[in-house]
Amino acid sequence: MPRIENADSRNAEHWATLWAASVTELAVFAITPDGFISTWNPGGAAIYGYAADEIVGRHSSILLPDDPGDREVYEAEFRRARENGSSVTEGWRKRKNGSVLWASIVTTALADADGKLLGFAKLVRDESEKRKAHEAVIESEQRFRLLVDGVSDYAIFMLSPDGLVTNWNNGARRIKGYTAQEVIGSHFSRFYTPEDAAAGLPQRALETAVREGRFESEGWRVRRDGTQFVAHVIVDAIRDDSGSLLGFAKITRDVTEKREAEQLLEVTRAALFQAQKMEAIGKLTGGVAHDFNNVLQVLRGNLELLQSRCARDQWMMERLGNAIEAVERGATLASQLLAFGRRQALRPEPVNLGSMVRNTDDLLRRALGETIEVETVVSGGLWNAFVDAHQLENILLNLAINARDAMPDGGKLTLELANAMLDDNYVRSLSDVPAGQYVMLSVTDTGCGMSADVLEKAFDPFFTTKAEGQGTGLGLSMAYGFVKQSGGHIRIYSEPGHGTTVRIYLPRTSAEARDPVTRLNAPTLGGNETVLVVEDDRKVQATVIAMLADLGYSVLKADNADQAIAVLSSGVHIDLLFTDVVMPGTLKSPEMAREAVQLQPHLRVLFTSGYTQNAIVHGGRLDHGVELLSKPYSRKELAYKMRQVLGREGQSHEVAADTYSATTPPVAEPVALQVLVVEDDEPTREAVSELLLMLGHQPTVVASARAALDEVANAQFSAILIDVNLPDMSGIELAHRVVSLCGNASVIFASGDSIPEEEIRDLHWQALRKPYTLDDLRAVLRKAQHSDS
């Protein structure tokens, strides 16, 4: 420890005292061996706030904070000074006003020549501002580290100039799977795929960052568990103020989901474009098919009527047969167009596809020939599907024929049925396919396969790789439309030289499968019921009326829905309403049918159309309880459907050659009557007139009582059929006047209301209550004939 020995020392002490008295940045003061302050300089006053007379003589512990730990550190300062001569430390000290400061302290022990301790000299500097700056840097670093470590979506880490990992955040651990202990000190190339690492991609990234200051790219990276992900990477070169390279900052983000979402968006856009294209073409084909099927119906109906007249002329029959075959080919083409456009009227029901496929086995073998082996594989516990089995059989046959054409030298066709689950991940890009349980029907061939560009167009209508004249290009598009309309999914897998697989997924149903209905090859049945034909196309109307009359039915006609309602309201009994689905006017066919059934509850309704326009088809399915006969239909199909709707009772009706006449009434009465019909409703007048013509009578129809009186004045009538409610006169009053003019006319009141008998006691009359049947009309006219005779 410093010792004061002589005059020179005393002189030096004098100079030190002068220096201490002039220094204000440092507190310089002396402390006795027992800790009391003996001197105090202006620096002490500036730093601690005590004047010399306030602090000298007081124990130095007054400068300590209240923390007991600080007191122990303070005493240790003196101990080290005694032992070592001096002690250098930093610590908290307390000012006069109670505030604290961070002090840099040098404590020196003072001794005499004999080594006796005289006291201590204290040199104190206020380092509070430096301490605050230091703490701010530490706090900033801590916050930055917390910020970096708190980022979980980005891997943020540092590299040495050689590419070694020097630190590691939590995001890096989450994305790459390594802990900091596992990866710090290793080269960052371990995160690359072996192929990219061998190609020198890691080193090129660092070289680019050194040269340009920054490197950015996307590529595949490898996690700790070996799985790969798509990474978006940024590498920044870090340099000091002099420009020397300190290392690299590397930020990595897992963008696998983003890339998948972009790819999914592209796939979805393509699927949307394809769906819009299919929808547009479907609407076009649906509209064309309606008019086309009407034309085909006229052709087919008249050709078959001609066949019934020309059965003995073999030459004529052959040509009519050829013409009918051409019509059938046109009908098949129209049906395919409707299937592609999802405009078919489907009748889905619970079906066991295993039984259905086994039932078509013989048909497929005959269609494929002996050079193609057919194998059917049905998984155990197969679910039932909800589908139109008849249409699905057509699709299966089309797919089998396509497979046959792809195997000209023979091969193998495998039909496979299994349960399938399409999960959310599978259907993400399929906007019209819900996730759920399906029954899969797979058709696989060992043929030539398809290239990628052909596969892309496979479902497009009229696209075909076959030679001209060997295919319409509608087989797969028809399958596509049918499956989509059925709420299912269809997909093709194919490679050139490796065959093709078409997989159809149809919705599962828990309902019990129904036994297939087999149609017996029974003779054509006709009937004698009354049918109201509602058809706006006059040629189609005339054809179907002739076909129904040929089958023995009594037929009335209406050009539109309003006329049909008028006929039904007239009181004429109608057994079956046979109406086109697509009709002009504000009253649509389904609404007309509902009103018709309300007017005549016994009425049966049969729709016909070449294109339903969703009027009776919703969700791709024919509405419950609706019967439909699709155009164009044959005479046999018409006869079968009529009896199916009306009931199986009927009469075998095969018309002999040369006996058909469109104007020949099905039933003729012995004596023709001249009948005056007084009815203000025009459609009803027309309907009653046609019924009278069918029964062989001669009707004269008028719309008013005045017109009736004019007719009676100029002609003789055997019977007068009068509506009770007329616009210009009561029907009862008119009857009285008619009888007064020609007393032998038989009066028939036609009304839905009761007849007031007290007003007509002096008349010979009959009542025909609306709605009445053809037999009711025949009966009252027969009585009129007897009275006339």
C-alpha positions in Angstrom: 0.0 0.0 0.0 1.2 3.6 -0.6 3.3 4.9 2.2 4.0 8.5 3.3 7.8 8.6 4.3 9.5 12.0 3.8 9.3 15.6 2.8 9.1 14.7 -0.9 6.1 12.5 -0.1 4.5 15.3 1.8 5.1 17.6 -1.1 3.4 15.1 -3.5 0.6 14.8 -1.1 0.2 18.5 -1.2 0.0 18.5 -4.9 -2.5 15.6 -4.8 -4.6 17.6 -2.4 -4.5 20.6 -4.7 -5.5 18.4 -7.7 -8.4 16.8 -5.7 -9.7 20.2 -4.7 -9.9 21.3 -8.4 -11.5 18.2 -9.9 -15.3 18.2 -10.3 -15.7 15.1 -12.5 -14.3 12.7 -9.9 -15.2 12.4 -6.2 -11.9 12.2 -4.3 -12.0 11.8 -0.6 -10.2 10.1 2.3 -11.7 7.7 4.8 -10.2 6.8 8.3 -9.4 3.1 9.0 -12.7 2.8 10.8 -14.7 4.1 7.8 -15.3 7.8 8.6 -14.9 10.4 5.9 -12.0 12.8 6.6 -11.8 14.9 3.4 -14.2 15.8 0.6 -13.6 17.5 -2.7 -15.8 19.5 -5.1 -16.2 16.4 -7.3 -17.8 14.6 -4.3 -20.2 17.5 -3.8 -21.1 17.4 -7.5 -21.6 13.7 -7.7 -23.1 12.9 -4.3 -24.8 16.2 -3.5 -23.2 16.7 -0.1 -21.2 19.8 0.9 -17.9 19.2 2.7 -19.3 20.3 6.1 -22.3 18.0 5.6 -20.3 14.8 5.0 -16.9 15.1 6.7 -16.9 13.2 9.9 -19.8 10.9 8.9 -19.4 7.3 8.2 -18.9 6.4 4.6 -21.8 3.9 4.7 -24.1 6.9 4.3 -23.2 6.7 0.6 -24.5 3.1 0.3 -28.0 2.1 -0.9 -30.2 0.3 1.6 -29.7 -3.1 0.1 -27.7 -5.3 2.6 -26.0 -7.0 -0.2 -24.5 -3.8 -1.3 -23.0 -3.3 2.2 -21.3 -6.6 2.0 -19.8 -5.7 -1.3 -18.7 -2.4 0.1 -16.9 -4.0 3.0 -15.2 -6.4 0.6 -13.7 -3.3 -1.2 -11.8 -2.3 2.0 -10.7 -5.8 2.7 -9.3 -6.2 -0.8 -7.6 -2.8 -0.5 -5.9 -3.8 2.7 -4.8 -7.1 1.3 -3.8 -5.9 -2.2 -3.2 -2.2 -1.8 -6.2 -1.2 -3.9 -9.5 -2.4 -5.1 -11.3 -1.5 -8.4 -15.0 -2.2 -8.7 -18.4 -0.8 -9.9 -21.6 -0.6 -7.9 -24.6 1.4 -6.9 -24.2 4.4 -4.6 -26.7 6.8 -3.0 -26.8 10.5 -3.3 -28.0 13.0 -0.7 -31.4 13.2 -2.3 -31.8 9.5 -2.0 -31.4 8.7 -5.7 -28.8 6.2 -6.8 -26.0 6.3 -9.3 -23.8 3.7 -10.9 -20.2 4.4 -9.8 -16.8 3.3 -10.9 -14.8 3.1 -7.7 -11.0 2.8 -7.0 -10.2 2.2 -3.3 -6.5 2.6 -2.2 -5.2 1.7 1.2 -2.8 4.4 2.8 0.0 3.4 5.2 2.9 5.0 7.0 6.6 4.0 6.7 6.0 1.3 9.2 3.1 -0.1 7.3 0.6 1.1 9.7 -2.8 1.7 8.0 -3.6 5.4 8.0 -6.9 5.1 6.1 -8.2 4.9 2.5 -8.4 7.1 -0.5 -11.5 6.9 -2.7 -11.7 7.8 -6.3 -15.3 7.7 -7.7 -16.6 8.4 -11.2 -20.4 8.6 -12.0 -21.0 6.1 -14.8 -24.8 6.2 -14.7 -25.2 7.3 -18.3 -22.7 4.7 -19.5 -24.6 2.1 -17.5 -27.9 3.2 -19.0 -26.5 2.9 -22.5 -25.1 -0.5 -21.8 -28.3 -1.7 -20.3 -30.2 -0.3 -23.3 -28.0 -2.3 -25.6 -28.5 -5.4 -23.6 -32.2 -4.9 -23.4 -32.3 -4.3 -27.2 -30.3 -7.4 -27.8 -32.6 -9.4 -25.5 -35.7 -8.0 -27.2 -34.3 -8.8 -30.7 -33.4 -12.3 -29.6 -36.9 -12.7 -28.1 -38.4 -11.4 -31.4 -36.3 -13.7 -33.5 -36.9 -16.7 -31.3 -40.6 -15.9 -31.1 -41.0 -16.1 -34.9 -42.3 -19.5 -35.7 -43.3 -19.1 -39.4 -39.7 -18.3 -40.5 -36.4 -20.0 -39.9 -34.0 -17.2 -39.0 -30.4 -18.1 -38.3 -26.8 -16.9 -38.9 -24.0 -18.4 -40.9 -20.3 -17.9 -40.6 -18.4 -16.8 -43.7 -17.8 -20.5 -44.4 -21.5 -21.4 -44.2 -21.5 -22.9 -40.6 -24.6 -22.3 -38.5 -23.9 -20.0 -35.6 -27.3 -19.5 -34.1 -30.8 -20.9 -34.5 -34.3 -19.6 -33.7 -37.5 -21.5 -32.8 -38.9 -21.1 -36.3 -35.9 -22.9 -37.7 -36.5 -25.7 -35.2 -40.2 -25.9 -36.1 -39.7 -25.8 -39.9 -36.5 -28.0 -40.2 -36.9 -30.2 -37.1 -33.4 -29.6 -35.6 -32.7 -28.2 -32.1 -30.0 -25.6 -31.8 -27.6 -28.1 -30.1 -28.0 -30.5 -33.1 -27.3 -28.0 -35.8 -25.0 -25.2 -34.6 -21.6 -25.7 -35.9 -22.7 -27.8 -38.9 -22.7 -26.7 -42.5 -26.0 -25.4 -43.9 -25.8 -27.6 -47.0 -27.3 -30.4 -44.8 -30.7 -28.8 -45.4 -30.5 -29.3 -49.2 -31.5 -32.4 -51.1 -28.6 -34.6 -52.0 -29.0 -33.8 -55.7 -28.9 -30.0 -55.1 -26.0 -30.3 -52.7 -24.0 -32.3 -55.2 -24.8 -29.7 -57.9 -23.2 -27.0 -55.7 -26.4 -25.0 -55.0 -25.5 -24.1 -51.4 -22.1 -22.6 -52.3 -23.6 -20.7 -55.3 -26.1 -19.1 -52.9 -23.3 -17.8 -50.6 -21.2 -16.6 -53.6 -24.2 -14.7 -55.0 -24.9 -13.1 -51.6 -21.2 -12.0 -51.3 -21.2 -10.7 -54.8 -24.6 -9.0 -54.9 -25.3 -8.6 -51.2 -28.4 -10.8 -51.4 -29.6 -14.1 -52.7 -33.2 -15.2 -53.1 -34.8 -18.4 -54.5 -37.3 -21.2 -54.0 -36.5 -24.9 -54.0 -36.8 -28.2 -52.2 -35.3 -28.6 -48.7 -35.0 -31.5 -46.4 -36.2 -31.7 -42.8 -34.6 -33.7 -40.0 -37.0 -36.6 -40.5 -36.1 -36.8 -44.2 -39.4 -35.3 -45.5 -39.1 -32.5 -48.1 -40.8 -29.1 -48.3 -40.7 -26.2 -50.7 -38.7 -23.3 -49.2 -38.5 -19.6 -50.0 -35.0 -18.6 -49.1 -33.3 -15.2 -48.6 -29.5 -15.0 -47.8 -28.0 -11.6 -46.8 -24.3 -10.9 -46.5 -23.5 -9.2 -43.2 -20.4 -6.8 -43.1 -18.8 -4.5 -40.5 -18.2 -0.8 -40.9 -15.0 -1.6 -42.8 -16.7 -3.8 -45.3 -15.3 -7.1 -43.9 -17.6 -10.1 -44.2 -18.9 -11.2 -40.8 -21.2 -13.9 -42.1 -24.7 -14.4 -43.5 -28.2 -13.9 -42.2 -30.5 -16.6 -43.6 -34.3 -16.5 -43.6 -36.3 -19.6 -44.8 -40.1 -19.9 -45.1 -42.0 -23.1 -45.8 -44.2 -22.3 -48.8 -45.3 -25.8 -49.6 -49.0 -25.0 -48.8 -48.7 -21.8 -50.8 -47.4 -23.6 -53.9 -50.0 -26.3 -53.5 -52.7 -23.6 -53.2 -51.4 -22.0 -56.4 -51.4 -25.3 -58.2 -54.9 -26.0 -56.8 -56.0 -22.6 -58.0 -54.7 -23.3 -61.5 -56.4 -26.7 -61.5 -59.6 -25.2 -60.2 -59.5 -22.5 -62.9 -59.0 -25.1 -65.5 -61.9 -27.2 -64.1 -64.1 -24.2 -63.9 -63.3 -23.3 -67.6 -64.0 -26.9 -68.5 -67.3 -26.9 -66.6 -68.4 -23.6 -68.1 -67.5 -25.0 -71.6 -69.5 -28.2 -70.9 -72.4 -26.2 -69.5 -72.5 -23.9 -72.6 -72.4 -26.8 -75.0 -74.9 -28.7 -72.9 -77.4 -25.8 -73.2 -76.8 -25.7 -76.9 -77.3 -29.4 -77.4 -80.3 -29.5 -75.1 -82.1 -26.8 -77.2 -81.2 -28.5 -80.5 -82.2 -31.9 -79.2 -85.7 -30.7 -78.4 -86.5 -29.6 -82.0 -84.5 -32.5 -83.4 -86.5 -35.1 -81.4 -89.8 -33.5 -82.5 -88.7 -34.0 -86.1 -87.6 -37.6 -85.4 -91.0 -38.2 -83.6 -92.9 -37.1 -86.7 -90.7 -39.3 -88.9 -90.9 -42.4 -86.7 -94.6 -42.2 -86.0 -95.6 -41.8 -89.6 -93.1 -44.5 -90.7 -94.6 -47.0 -88.3 -98.1 -46.0 -89.3 -97.1 -46.7 -92.9 -95.7 -50.0 -91.8 -99.1 -51.0 -90.4 -100.6 -50.2 -93.9 -98.0 -51.9 -96.0 -97.3 -55.2 -94.2 -97.9 -57.2 -97.4 -95.5 -55.1 -99.5 -92.1 -56.6 -98.8 -90.2 -54.0 -100.9 -92.0 -51.1 -99.1 -91.4 -52.8 -95.7 -87.7 -53.1 -96.2 -87.3 -49.4 -97.1 -89.5 -48.3 -94.2 -87.3 -50.5 -91.9 -84.2 -48.8 -93.3 -85.8 -45.4 -92.7 -86.8 -46.4 -89.1 -83.2 -47.6 -88.4 -81.9 -44.2 -89.6 -84.4 -42.5 -87.2 -83.1 -44.7 -84.4 -79.5 -43.7 -85.1 -80.6 -40.1 -85.0 -82.4 -40.7 -81.7 -79.3 -42.3 -80.3 -77.2 -39.3 -81.3 -79.8 -37.0 -79.7 -79.7 -39.1 -76.5 -76.0 -38.9 -76.4 -76.1 -35.2 -76.7 -78.6 -34.9 -73.9 -76.5 -37.2 -71.7 -73.4 -35.1 -72.3 -75.4 -31.9 -71.6 -76.7 -33.5 -68.3 -80.3 -33.1 -69.6 -81.5 -36.7 -69.3 -84.5 -37.5 -67.2 -82.9 -40.0 -64.8 -84.7 -42.5 -62.6 -82.1 -43.3 -59.9 -82.8 -46.0 -57.4 -80.8 -48.2 -55.0 -78.8 -50.6 -57.2 -76.4 -53.5 -56.4 -73.8 -52.8 -59.0 -72.3 -56.3 -58.6 -75.6 -57.9 -59.7 -76.0 -55.4 -62.5 -72.5 -56.0 -63.9 -73.0 -59.8 -63.7 -76.3 -59.5 -65.5 -74.6 -57.6 -68.4 -71.8 -60.2 -68.6 -73.2 -62.1 -71.6 -74.0 -58.9 -73.4 -70.5 -57.6 -73.0 -68.9 -60.8 -74.2 -71.0 -60.8 -77.3 -70.1 -57.2 -78.0 -66.4 -57.7 -77.3 -65.9 -60.9 -79.3 -63.8 -64.0 -78.5 -60.4 -62.3 -78.7 -61.0 -60.2 -75.5 -61.0 -61.8 -72.1 -63.4 -60.3 -69.6 -62.7 -60.5 -65.9 -65.1 -59.2 -63.2 -63.8 -58.5 -59.7 -66.4 -57.6 -57.0 -65.1 -56.6 -53.5 -66.9 -58.2 -50.5 -69.4 -56.1 -48.6 -70.1 -53.9 -51.6 -72.4 -51.0 -50.9 -75.5 -50.1 -52.9 -75.3 -47.2 -55.3 -78.0 -44.6 -56.1 -78.2 -44.5 -59.9 -80.3 -45.1 -63.0 -79.3 -48.7 -63.7 -80.6 -48.7 -67.3 -78.5 -45.6 -68.3 -75.5 -47.0 -66.4 -75.7 -50.2 -68.5 -75.5 -48.1 -71.6 -72.4 -46.3 -70.2 -70.8 -49.6 -69.3 -71.4 -51.0 -72.8 -70.0 -47.8 -74.4 -66.8 -48.0 -72.3 -66.5 -51.7 -73.2 -66.8 -51.0 -76.9 -64.2 -48.2 -76.6 -61.9 -50.7 -74.8 -62.5 -53.2 -77.6 -61.5 -50.7 -80.2 -58.3 -49.9 -78.3 -57.4 -53.7 -78.4 -57.7 -54.6 -82.1 -55.5 -57.7 -81.6 -57.3 -58.8 -78.5 -56.5 -58.3 -74.8 -58.1 -58.2 -71.4 -61.0 -56.1 -70.0 -61.2 -56.0 -66.3 -64.4 -54.7 -64.5 -63.8 -53.9 -60.9 -66.3 -52.9 -58.2 -65.3 -51.6 -54.8 -66.3 -49.3 -52.0 -64.5 -45.9 -52.0 -64.1 -42.9 -49.8 -63.3 -39.5 -51.5 -61.9 -37.4 -48.7 -61.6 -33.6 -48.4 -58.1 -33.6 -49.7 -59.1 -35.5 -52.9 -62.1 -33.3 -53.7 -60.4 -29.9 -53.0 -60.0 -29.1 -56.7 -63.3 -30.7 -57.6 -66.0 -28.1 -57.0 -68.9 -30.3 -58.0 -67.8 -33.5 -56.1 -68.7 -33.6 -52.4 -66.5 -35.7 -50.1 -68.1 -38.9 -48.9 -68.8 -42.6 -49.6 -69.0 -43.9 -53.1 -69.2 -47.1 -55.1 -66.4 -47.3 -57.6 -66.8 -49.0 -61.0 -63.5 -49.4 -62.8 -63.1 -50.5 -66.5 -59.5 -51.3 -67.4 -58.2 -52.5 -70.8 -54.7 -53.6 -72.0 -55.0 -51.5 -75.1 -52.9 -48.8 -76.8 -53.5 -46.2 -74.1 -53.7 -42.4 -74.6 -51.1 -39.7 -74.7 -51.4 -36.7 -72.3 -52.8 -34.3 -74.9 -55.4 -36.9 -76.0 -56.3 -37.6 -72.4 -56.9 -33.9 -71.8 -59.6 -33.8 -74.5 -61.1 -37.2 -73.9 -64.3 -35.9 -72.5 -64.8 -33.2 -75.1 -67.9 -33.9 -77.3 -67.2 -35.1 -80.9 -63.4 -35.6 -80.1 -62.3 -39.0 -81.3 -59.0 -40.6 -82.4 -60.8 -43.1 -84.6 -60.9 -42.9 -88.3 -63.7 -40.9 -90.0 -67.0 -42.6 -89.9 -65.9 -45.0 -87.1 -67.1 -43.1 -84.1 -69.1 -40.0 -83.1 -66.8 -38.9 -80.3 -69.7 -38.9 -77.8 -69.1 -42.1 -75.9 -66.9 -40.7 -73.2 -68.6 -37.3 -73.1 -71.9 -39.1 -72.6 -70.4 -41.0 -69.7 -69.0 -37.8 -68.3 -72.4 -36.1 -68.5 -74.3 -39.0 -67.0 -71.9 -39.5 -64.1 -72.0 -35.8 -63.3 -75.8 -35.6 -63.5 -75.9 -38.6 -61.1 -73.9 -36.7 -58.5 -70.8 -38.8 -59.1 -67.2 -38.5 -60.3 -65.4 -39.9 -63.3 -61.6 -40.1 -64.0 -59.4 -41.5 -66.7 -55.9 -42.9 -66.1 -53.9 -43.8 -69.2 -50.4 -44.1 -70.7 -49.4 -44.9 -74.3 -48.7 -48.6 -74.5 -50.0 -49.4 -71.0 -53.8 -49.4 -71.5 -56.5 -47.2 -70.0 -58.6 -47.3 -66.8 -61.9 -45.4 -66.4 -63.1 -45.1 -62.9 -66.6 -44.1 -62.1 -67.6 -43.1 -58.5 -71.4 -43.2 -57.8 -73.0 -42.0 -54.6 -73.6 -44.7 -52.0 -77.1 -45.3 -50.6 -78.0 -47.2 -47.5 -81.4 -48.2 -49.0 -82.0 -51.8 -50.0 -81.4 -52.5 -53.7 -84.4 -53.3 -55.8 -84.7 -56.3 -58.1 -84.3 -55.3 -61.8 -87.5 -55.2 -63.8 -87.5 -57.3 -66.9 -89.8 -56.4 -69.7 -91.4 -59.3 -71.3 -91.7 -59.5 -75.1 -95.5 -59.4 -74.9 -97.9 -58.4 -77.7 -98.6 -54.7 -78.1 -101.6 -53.7 -75.9 -104.0 -50.9 -76.8 -107.1 -49.6 -75.0 -110.4 -47.8 -75.2 -109.7 -45.0 -72.7 -110.0 -41.3 -73.6 -106.7 -39.5 -74.0 -106.2 -35.7 -74.2 -103.0 -35.0 -76.3 -101.5 -31.6 -75.5 -98.8 -30.7 -78.1 -97.9 -27.4 -79.8 -96.2 -28.9 -82.8 -99.1 -29.7 -85.2 -97.2 -32.4 -87.1 -96.2 -34.2 -83.9 -99.7 -33.8 -82.6 -101.3 -35.3 -85.7 -98.8 -38.2 -85.6 -99.4 -39.1 -82.0 -103.2 -38.8 -82.4 -103.0 -41.2 -85.3 -100.8 -43.7 -83.3 -103.1 -43.6 -80.3 -106.2 -44.0 -82.5 -104.5 -47.0 -84.1 -104.1 -48.5 -80.7 -107.9 -48.1 -80.0 -107.9 -45.0 -77.8 -110.4 -42.2 -78.0 -108.3 -39.1 -78.6 -108.9 -35.4 -77.9 -106.4 -32.7 -78.7 -105.2 -29.3 -77.3 -102.6 -27.0 -78.8 -101.5 -25.5 -75.5 -102.0 -25.7 -71.7 -104.8 -23.2 -71.6 -106.8 -25.1 -74.2 -106.2 -28.3 -72.2 -107.5 -26.8 -69.0 -110.6 -25.6 -70.9 -111.3 -29.1 -72.2 -110.8 -30.6 -68.8 -113.1 -28.0 -67.3 -115.8 -28.7 -69.9 -116.9 -31.8 -68.2 -115.6 -34.3 -70.8 -114.2 -37.3 -68.9 -110.4 -37.8 -69.7 -108.6 -40.9 -68.5 -105.1 -39.8 -69.4 -103.4 -36.4 -70.1 -100.5 -36.9 -72.6 -98.6 -33.7 -72.7 -95.3 -32.3 -74.0 -93.1 -30.9 -71.3 -91.9 -27.8 -73.2 -95.0 -25.7 -74.1 -95.5 -22.1 -75.1 -97.5 -19.7 -73.0 -97.4 -18.6 -69.3 -98.9 -21.8 -68.0 -96.2 -24.5 -67.9 -96.9 -28.2 -68.3 -96.2 -29.2 -64.7 -98.6 -26.5 -63.4 -101.2 -27.5 -66.0 -100.9 -31.2 -64.9 -101.5 -30.2 -61.3 -104.6 -28.1 -62.2 -105.8 -31.0 -64.4 -105.6 -33.5 -61.5 -107.6 -31.0 -59.3 -110.3 -30.8 -62.0 -110.5 -34.5 -62.5 -108.8 -36.4 -59.6 -108.9 -39.8 -61.4 -106.8 -38.4 -64.2 -103.4 -40.0 -65.0 -100.6 -37.9 -66.5 -97.9 -38.9 -68.9 -95.3 -36.4 -70.0 -93.3 -36.6 -73.3 -90.3 -34.6 -74.4 -87.1 -34.6 -76.2 -85.6 -32.1 -73.7 -87.0 -31.5 -70.2 -85.4 -28.1 -69.4 -85.6 -29.1 -65.7 -89.4 -28.7 -65.7 -89.9 -32.1 -64.3 -86.3 -33.0 -63.6 -84.5 -31.5 -60.6 -81.0 -32.3 -59.4 -80.7 -34.6 -62.5 -83.5 -36.8 -61.3 -87.1 -37.2 -62.6 -89.5 -35.8 -60.0 -91.1 -38.3 -57.8 -94.3 -39.8 -59.2 -93.7 -38.3 -62.7 -94.1 -40.6 -65.8 -92.1 -39.6 -68.9 -91.9 -41.0 -72.4 -88.9 -39.6 -74.1 -89.0 -38.6 -77.8 -88.7 -40.1 -80.2 -90.6 -43.2 -79.2 -91.9 -46.1 -81.2 -95.5 -47.4 -81.5 -94.6 -50.3 -79.2 -92.9 -48.0 -76.6 -96.0 -45.8 -76.7 -98.3 -48.7 -76.2 -96.2 -50.1 -73.4 -96.0 -46.8 -71.5 -99.8 -46.1 -71.9 -100.7 -49.4 -70.3 -98.0 -48.9 -67.6 -99.6 -45.6 -66.6 -103.3 -46.6 -67.1 -103.0 -50.1 -65.8 -102.3 -53.5 -67.4 -105.8 -54.2 -68.4 -106.1 -53.7 -72.2 -106.6 -55.5 -75.4 -104.2 -57.0 -77.8 -104.2 -54.5 -80.7 -102.2 -55.6 -83.7 -103.9 -53.9 -86.6 -104.1 -55.9 -89.8 -102.6 -54.5 -93.0 -104.8 -52.3 -95.2 -107.4 -51.8 -92.5 -106.1 -48.6 -90.9 -107.8 -45.3 -91.5 -107.1 -42.2 -89.5 -110.6 -41.0 -89.9 -112.4 -44.3 -89.0 -114.1 -43.9 -85.7 -113.3 -46.6 -83.1 -117.0 -47.0 -82.3 -119.9 -46.2 -84.6 -123.5 -45.8 -83.6 -126.4 -47.4 -85.7 -128.0 -44.1 -86.6 -126.3 -40.8 -87.0 -127.9 -37.9 -85.2 -127.8 -34.2 -86.1 -126.7 -32.7 -82.8 -126.7 -28.9 -82.0 -124.1 -28.1 -79.4 -124.6 -24.8 -77.5 -121.4 -24.0 -75.5 -119.8 -20.6 -75.0 -116.3 -22.1 -74.2 -114.4 -22.7 -77.5 -112.0 -25.5 -76.4 -115.0 -27.3 -74.9 -117.0 -26.9 -78.1 -114.1 -28.4 -80.1 -113.7 -31.3 -77.6 -117.4 -32.2 -77.7 -117.5 -31.9 -81.5 -114.6 -34.4 -81.8 -116.3 -36.8 -79.4 -119.5 -36.6 -81.4 -117.6 -37.3 -84.6 -116.0 -40.3 -83.0 -119.4 -41.7 -82.1 -120.5 -41.2 -85.8 -122.8 -38.2 -85.3 -123.0 -34.8 -87.1 -122.4 -31.9 -84.7 -123.2 -28.3 -85.3 -121.6 -26.1 -82.6 -122.5 -22.5 -81.6 -121.3 -20.2 -78.9 -124.6 -18.5 -77.9 -128.3 -19.0 -77.4 -129.1 -16.5 -80.2 -126.9 -18.4 -82.6 -128.6 -21.6 -81.6 -132.0 -20.1 -82.4 -130.8 -19.1 -85.8 -129.6 -22.6 -86.5 -132.9 -24.2 -85.3 -134.8 -21.8 -87.6 -132.9 -23.0 -90.6 -132.3 -26.8 -89.9 -133.7 -29.8 -88.2 -131.8 -31.3 -85.2 -132.4 -34.7 -83.6 -130.8 -33.6 -80.3 -129.6 -30.4 -78.7 -126.7 -30.4 -76.2 -127.1 -27.3 -74.1 -124.8 -25.8 -71.3 -127.2 -24.5 -68.6 -125.1 -21.3 -68.1 -124.9 -19.3 -71.3 -123.9 -15.6 -71.5 -127.0 -14.2 -73.3 -129.7 -16.5 -72.1 -130.4 -19.3 -69.6 -130.0 -22.8 -71.1 -133.3 -23.8 -69.7 -135.1 -20.9 -71.4 -133.3 -21.8 -74.7 -134.5 -25.4 -74.4 -138.1 -24.2 -74.1 -137.7 -22.0 -77.2 -136.0 -24.8 -79.2 -138.8 -27.3 -78.3 -141.4 -24.8 -79.3 -139.7 -24.4 -82.8 -139.0 -28.1 -83.3 -140.8 -30.3 -80.8 -139.2 -33.6 -81.8 -135.6 -32.5 -80.7 -134.2 -34.4 -77.7 -132.8 -32.0 -75.0 -129.6 -32.8 -73.2 -128.5 -30.5 -70.4 -124.7 -30.6 -69.9 -123.7 -29.0 -66.6 -121.6 -29.5 -63.5 -124.5 -28.0 -61.5 -127.8 -29.6 -60.5 -130.7 -29.0 -62.9 -133.8 -27.2 -61.3 -136.4 -29.8 -62.2 -139.4 -27.5 -61.3 -138.5 -25.3 -64.2 -138.4 -28.0 -66.9 -141.2 -30.4 -65.9 -143.0 -29.9 -69.2 -139.8 -30.8 -71.2 -138.5 -34.3 -72.3 -134.9 -33.9 -71.2 -131.8 -35.8 -70.1 -128.9 -34.6 -67.8 -125.3 -35.1 -68.7 -123.3 -34.2 -65.5 -119.9 -32.8 -66.0 -117.3 -34.3 -66.1 -118.8 -37.1 -68.2 -117.2 -40.0 -70.0 -117.4 -41.0 -73.6 -119.7 -43.9 -72.5 -121.9 -41.4 -70.6 -122.2 -39.3 -73.8 -122.9 -42.4 -75.9 -125.6 -43.5 -73.5 -127.6 -40.3 -73.6 -127.3 -40.1 -77.4 -128.5 -43.7 -77.7 -131.7 -42.7 -75.8 -132.0 -39.7 -78.1 -131.8 -42.1 -81.1 -134.5 -44.3 -79.7 -136.8 -41.4 -79.0 -136.0 -40.0 -82.5 -136.9 -43.4 -84.1 
